[in-house]
Amino acid sequence: MFLKQLKHSAEVQIMKVLLATDFSEFSDAVLRAAEQTPWPAKTSFAVLNVVAPAVATYGWVLPSPYMEVENESATKLVKEAAARLSAKGLDVTPVVLSGYPKQLIPEYAEEWGADLVMVGPHGASALARFLLGSVARAVLRASRCSVEIVRQTPREPGSPMKILLAIDGSECSEQAAESIAGRAWPHGSVVRVLSVINLPPVGIDAWNTVSVIERLRAERMNVAHVWIERAARKLSAAGLEISTEVLDGNVKATIVDEAKRCGADLVVVGSHGRRGLDRMMLGSVAEVVAMHSHCSVEVIKGDADRRMPTSQVE
């Protein structure tokens, strides 16, 4: 979906995409998305499966013969996936690792130098998710590169796409707009640019409370429209059809609801990269949108050294 940006004007960097796979239907959606994407020349892929230690009822790790069978199945899985992508003319390396997926996928992405990790929304059995947490969520949190949570929506390959770009005026939102503006979207695709304002609570002893709230709302609306106009100019200059809207409400819920209401095929949102207590107490807007949207979600990281490359999919 992306064309690697240049770090130096005379040097083209090779795009590297890591596909995290398992035996679920969500994993097959990741492969289908990779197959349908007109990737730039010299893009390289790694198809990764992580064989997790199976934990029995009382916490014992199951014996080695079981794990040998699991490793054989994983090897077959990644080789078959690599063959599917190779048939499309793509450069693919199958990889099998042993350990915990939520830890090893981000670690391998970093070690390999991935620019993008594509992963399904669940990627583990119900028991594994209970024991280990969501693999997709862990990958989203820990990866330094951009991450796409892939969900298949009912759309014919090559048909126009509906893209929802959620912005908040931050640097990572700017990067999200730039990444969309630089891609070769299917003809007739529409980008809906959305900004959500969320007013803070005003104390009951505030003088003339109603006017205070209205003034705050008007100020934030004006600022949001500036963000919207700035993003719209970039997208219009790229020849994209756009629509814009500023809404008032809970940011996370509003983005998820609006994506479903407008029938988006893809949501693009930046990540501020919060960590630790800040994430624990407030949660990440990007994370909530990625985990709860009905369609695929691209999360563009705000790290200046890991900017989202450009170019797109069908």
DRENGUPA-935188 format. One record per residue (C-alpha): chain; z, y, x; residue in three letters. Coordinates in Angstrom, 3 decimals, decimal comma, m for minus. Layout:
N
   lomi          w          v          u   donu
      A          Z          Y          X    ALA
...
This chain:
314
   lomi          w          v          u   donu
      A      0,000      0,000      0,000    MET
      A      0,258      2,328      2,882    PHE
      A     m1,593      3,635      5,900    LEU
      A      0,570      4,087      8,964    LYS
      A      1,090      7,758      9,813    GLN
      A      0,247      9,030     13,285    LEU
      A      3,023      9,789     15,731    LYS
      A      0,444     11,190     18,157    HIS
      A     m2,916     12,573     17,097    SER
      A     m4,868     10,266     19,399    ALA
      A     m2,948      7,083     18,680    GLU
      A     m3,211      5,033     15,474    VAL
      A     m0,139      2,940     14,769    GLN
      A     m0,474     m0,518     13,229    ILE
      A      1,102     m0,927      9,793    MET
      A      3,606     m3,792      9,602    LYS
      A      4,633     m5,264      6,258    VAL
      A      7,400     m7,822      5,778    LEU
      A      7,177    m10,013      2,660    LEU
      A     10,533    m11,579      1,802    ALA
      A      9,916    m14,825     m0,109    THR
      A     11,781    m17,665     m1,742    ASP
      A     10,950    m20,263     m4,404    PHE
      A     11,256    m17,954     m7,418    SER
      A      8,645    m16,432     m9,713    GLU
      A      9,640    m13,015     m8,344    PHE
      A      8,520    m14,096     m4,902    SER
      A      5,121    m15,076     m6,268    ASP
      A      4,842    m11,569     m7,716    ALA
      A      5,355    m10,173     m4,207    VAL
      A      2,489    m12,322     m2,887    LEU
      A      0,202    m11,335     m5,766    ARG
      A      0,923     m7,662     m5,099    ALA
      A      0,100     m8,145     m1,410    ALA
      A     m3,110    m10,028     m2,295    GLU
      A     m4,306     m7,266     m4,635    GLN
      A     m3,660     m4,425     m2,206    THR
      A     m6,595     m2,958     m0,209    PRO
      A     m4,604     m2,802      3,007    TRP
      A     m5,756     m0,576      5,873    PRO
      A     m7,429     m2,180      8,887    ALA
      A     m5,092     m3,705     11,475    LYS
      A     m2,229     m4,117      9,003    THR
      A     m0,100     m7,083     10,065    SER
      A      2,204     m9,157      7,887    PHE
      A      5,169    m11,444      8,293    ALA
      A      6,019    m13,836      5,452    VAL
      A      9,718    m14,576      5,770    LEU
      A     11,951    m17,158      4,130    ASN
      A     15,633    m17,378      5,019    VAL
      A     17,285    m20,759      4,496    VAL
      A     20,823    m20,025      3,414    ALA
      A     23,637    m22,532      4,059    PRO
      A     24,280    m24,335      0,774    ALA
      A     27,931    m24,102     m0,270    VAL
      A     29,429    m26,965     m2,235    ALA
      A     32,078    m26,603     m4,925    THR
      A     35,034    m26,482     m2,533    TYR
      A     33,365    m24,268      0,057    GLY
      A     32,049    m26,989      2,376    TRP
      A     28,633    m26,507      3,934    VAL
      A     26,366    m29,372      2,935    LEU
      A     25,372    m31,884      5,649    PRO
      A     22,457    m31,454      8,051    SER
      A     20,048    m33,893      6,292    PRO
      A     20,121    m31,565      3,281    TYR
      A     19,451    m28,545      5,482    MET
      A     16,585    m30,354      7,204    GLU
      A     14,927    m30,853      3,833    VAL
      A     15,512    m27,178      3,017    GLU
      A     13,951    m26,099      6,313    ASN
      A     10,926    m28,326      5,721    GLU
      A     10,466    m26,849      2,240    SER
      A     10,818    m23,306      3,599    ALA
      A      8,257    m23,960      6,322    THR
      A      5,803    m25,310      3,760    LYS
      A      6,436    m22,296      1,518    LEU
      A      5,738    m19,641      4,162    VAL
      A      2,694    m21,501      5,533    LYS
      A      1,160    m21,739      2,067    GLU
      A      1,905    m18,054      1,441    ALA
      A      0,400    m17,119      4,805    ALA
      A     m2,715    m19,162      3,985    ALA
      A     m3,136    m17,284      0,674    ARG
      A     m3,024    m13,932      2,451    LEU
      A     m5,152    m15,116      5,378    SER
      A     m7,851    m16,047      2,849    ALA
      A     m7,996    m12,310      2,045    LYS
      A     m8,687    m11,567      5,700    GLY
      A     m5,140    m10,450      6,476    LEU
      A     m3,262    m11,030      9,746    ASP
      A     m0,183    m13,052      8,740    VAL
      A      2,681    m14,730     10,597    THR
      A      4,936    m17,244      8,767    PRO
      A      8,626    m17,020      9,699    VAL
      A     11,615    m19,206      8,765    VAL
      A     15,168    m18,222      9,689    LEU
      A     18,530    m19,858      8,959    SER
      A     21,415    m17,775      7,695    GLY
      A     22,132    m15,343      4,895    TYR
      A     19,078    m13,589      3,381    PRO
      A     20,791    m10,292      2,600    LYS
      A     21,748     m9,945      6,252    GLN
      A     18,770    m11,479      8,050    LEU
      A     15,939     m9,822      6,090    ILE
      A     16,960     m6,262      7,104    PRO
      A     17,792     m7,431     10,627    GLU
      A     14,414     m9,092     11,072    TYR
      A     12,654     m6,053      9,565    ALA
      A     14,332     m3,862     12,172    GLU
      A     13,683     m6,249     15,057    GLU
      A     10,033     m6,767     14,099    TRP
      A      9,500     m3,048     13,498    GLY
      A      8,511     m3,302      9,831    ALA
      A      7,302     m0,155      8,081    ASP
      A      7,698     m1,672      4,632    LEU
      A      9,660     m4,566      3,154    VAL
      A      8,392     m6,043     m0,118    MET
      A     10,890     m8,141     m2,051    VAL
      A     11,352     m9,426     m5,600    GLY
      A     14,130     m8,032     m7,816    PRO
      A     16,304    m11,149     m7,667    HIS
      A     15,130    m13,482     m4,960    GLY
      A     17,981    m15,982     m5,287    ALA
      A     19,508    m18,415     m7,730    SER
      A     22,260    m17,297    m10,091    ALA
      A     24,865    m19,088     m7,951    LEU
      A     23,546    m17,522     m4,753    ALA
      A     23,598    m14,052     m6,314    ARG
      A     27,189    m14,637     m7,419    PHE
      A     28,235    m15,775     m3,935    LEU
      A     26,144    m13,444     m1,802    LEU
      A     25,233    m10,517     m4,014    GLY
      A     21,691     m9,476     m4,868    SER
      A     19,321    m10,008     m1,949    VAL
      A     17,063     m7,190     m3,128    ALA
      A     19,979     m4,762     m3,354    ARG
      A     21,208     m5,725      0,107    ALA
      A     17,724     m5,291      1,596    VAL
      A     17,395     m1,916     m0,083    LEU
      A     20,736     m0,753      1,263    ARG
      A     20,458     m2,050      4,810    ALA
      A     16,781     m1,586      5,698    SER
      A     15,875      1,504      7,700    ARG
      A     12,253      1,311      6,605    CYS
      A     10,838      1,853      3,135    SER
      A     11,373     m0,892      0,562    VAL
      A      9,421     m1,927     m2,514    GLU
      A     11,091     m3,929     m5,261    ILE
      A      8,064     m5,685     m6,765    VAL
      A      7,747     m6,411    m10,467    ARG
      A      4,508     m7,391    m12,151    GLN
      A      3,452     m5,277    m15,115    THR
      A      0,608     m6,275    m17,476    PRO
      A     m2,274     m4,391    m15,865    ARG
      A     m5,786     m5,458    m14,913    GLU
      A     m6,491     m5,203    m11,152    PRO
      A     m8,322     m1,975    m10,403    GLY
      A     m7,376     m0,339    m13,715    SER
      A     m5,752      3,132    m13,723    PRO
      A     m2,062      3,273    m12,878    MET
      A      0,761      5,323    m14,322    LYS
      A      3,013      6,494    m11,501    ILE
      A      6,354      8,199    m12,075    LEU
      A      7,498     10,369     m9,158    LEU
      A     11,170     11,370     m9,440    ALA
      A     12,086     14,372     m7,260    ILE
      A     15,172     16,429     m6,531    ASP
      A     14,023     18,970     m3,956    GLY
      A     15,279     16,946     m0,981    SER
      A     13,337     16,094      2,181    GLU
      A     12,938     12,487      1,076    CYS
      A     11,473     13,722     m2,228    SER
      A      8,982     15,760     m0,244    GLU
      A      8,059     12,622      1,690    GLN
      A      7,640     10,708     m1,578    ALA
      A      5,203     13,319     m2,898    ALA
      A      3,290     13,314      0,396    GLU
      A      3,012      9,524      0,387    SER
      A      1,528      9,524     m3,121    ILE
      A     m0,870     12,362     m2,281    ALA
      A     m2,261     10,382      0,650    GLY
      A     m3,117      7,159     m1,172    ARG
      A     m6,347      5,834     m2,656    ALA
      A     m5,222      5,226     m6,232    TRP
      A     m7,492      3,532     m8,789    PRO
      A     m9,760      6,012    m10,566    HIS
      A     m8,089      7,592    m13,592    GLY
      A     m4,512      7,065    m12,347    SER
      A     m1,956      9,624    m13,523    VAL
      A      1,157     10,820    m11,692    VAL
      A      4,033     12,026    m13,829    ARG
      A      6,352     14,282    m11,799    VAL
      A      9,897     14,262    m13,135    LEU
      A     13,023     16,171    m12,163    SER
      A     16,347     15,577    m13,902    VAL
      A     19,124     18,148    m13,985    ILE
      A     22,705     17,070    m14,587    ASN
      A     25,186     19,817    m15,394    LEU
      A     28,741     19,531    m13,997    PRO
      A     31,643     19,564    m16,483    PRO
      A     33,006     23,047    m17,180    VAL
      A     36,783     23,447    m17,580    GLY
      A     38,049     24,129    m21,074    ILE
      A     39,764     27,286    m19,844    ASP
      A     36,516     28,742    m18,502    ALA
      A     35,831     32,155    m20,018    TRP
      A     32,972     32,074    m22,501    ASN
      A     32,287     28,388    m21,786    THR
      A     29,056     28,172    m23,795    VAL
      A     27,426     31,019    m21,894    SER
      A     28,571     29,521    m18,567    VAL
      A     26,914     26,215    m19,409    ILE
      A     23,723     27,895    m20,602    GLU
      A     23,534     30,037    m17,469    ARG
      A     24,008     26,975    m15,231    LEU
      A     21,391     25,087    m17,197    ARG
      A     18,867     27,929    m16,929    ALA
      A     19,474     28,258    m13,173    GLU
      A     19,006     24,549    m12,554    ARG
      A     15,945     24,409    m14,771    MET
      A     14,353     27,225    m12,766    ASN
      A     15,076     25,465     m9,467    VAL
      A     13,750     22,146    m10,810    ALA
      A     10,511     23,828    m11,917    HIS
      A     10,060     25,165     m8,371    VAL
      A     10,391     21,587     m7,031    TRP
      A      7,968     20,323     m9,665    ILE
      A      5,367     22,995     m8,898    GLU
      A      5,582     22,313     m5,163    ARG
      A      4,995     18,578     m5,665    ALA
      A      2,261     19,252     m8,240    ALA
      A      0,320     21,399     m5,782    ARG
      A      0,285     18,584     m3,216    LYS
      A     m0,833     16,019     m5,764    LEU
      A     m3,467     18,284     m7,328    SER
      A     m4,888     19,085     m3,880    ALA
      A     m5,357     15,329     m3,421    ALA
      A     m7,428     15,216     m6,620    GLY
      A     m4,800     13,417     m8,697    LEU
      A     m4,272     13,921    m12,410    GLU
      A     m0,682     14,979    m13,043    ILE
      A      1,817     15,769    m15,751    SER
      A      5,244     17,326    m15,215    THR
      A      8,586     17,475    m16,966    GLU
      A     12,161     18,584    m16,352    VAL
      A     14,804     16,700    m18,331    LEU
      A     18,541     17,158    m18,761    ASP
      A     20,884     14,170    m18,555    GLY
      A     22,290     11,440    m16,345    ASN
      A     19,879     11,265    m13,413    VAL
      A     19,871      7,482    m12,908    LYS
      A     19,633      6,522    m16,574    ALA
      A     17,076      9,215    m17,382    THR
      A     14,652      8,096    m14,658    ILE
      A     14,906      4,444    m15,740    VAL
      A     14,492      5,340    m19,430    ASP
      A     11,589      7,720    m18,799    GLU
      A      9,757      5,118    m16,703    ALA
      A      9,937      2,678    m19,592    LYS
      A      9,118      5,286    m22,236    ARG
      A      5,929      6,443    m20,484    CYS
      A      4,893      2,882    m19,551    GLY
      A      4,965      3,470    m15,789    ALA
      A      3,443      0,820    m13,534    ASP
      A      5,261      2,185    m10,501    LEU
      A      8,218      4,473     m9,823    VAL
      A      8,408      6,301     m6,490    VAL
      A     11,731      7,799     m5,462    VAL
      A     13,273      9,002     m2,220    GLY
      A     16,538      7,716     m0,795    SER
      A     19,173      9,979      0,707    HIS
      A     20,514      7,025      2,685    GLY
      A     24,129      7,368      1,563    ARG
      A     26,544      4,954      3,136    ARG
      A     30,127      3,772      2,822    GLY
      A     32,515      5,417      0,361    LEU
      A     29,931      7,893     m0,918    ASP
      A     27,679      5,035     m2,042    ARG
      A     30,600      2,993     m3,362    MET
      A     31,941      5,802     m5,540    MET
      A     28,705      7,416     m6,721    LEU
      A     26,057      4,768     m6,260    GLY
      A     22,577      5,568     m5,034    SER
      A     20,106      6,984     m7,547    VAL
      A     17,318      5,171     m5,717    ALA
      A     19,247      1,899     m5,793    GLU
      A     20,029      2,056     m9,502    VAL
      A     16,433      2,966    m10,356    VAL
      A     15,094      0,186     m8,122    ALA
      A     17,358     m2,474     m9,566    MET
      A     17,057     m1,538    m13,248    HIS
      A     13,517     m0,271    m13,796    SER
      A     11,101     m2,444    m15,752    HIS
      A      8,312     m1,931    m13,180    CYS
      A      7,880     m1,913     m9,410    SER
      A      9,823      0,740     m7,514    VAL
      A      9,116      2,164     m4,066    GLU
      A     12,103      3,639     m2,285    VAL
      A     11,106      6,000      0,509    ILE
      A     13,776      6,383      3,139    LYS
      A     14,753      9,849      4,341    GLY
      A     14,928      8,899      8,031    ASP
      A     12,435     11,167      9,822    ALA
      A     11,532      8,356     12,229    ASP
      A     10,770      5,972      9,361    ARG
      A      8,624      8,088      7,095    ARG
      A      6,628      6,350      4,449    MET
      A      3,067      5,732      5,499    PRO
      A      0,193      6,546      3,157    THR
      A     m2,612      4,665      1,327    SER
      A     m2,335      2,461     m1,761    GLN
      A     m2,800     m0,402     m3,837    VAL
      A     m4,653     m1,464     m6,727    GLU
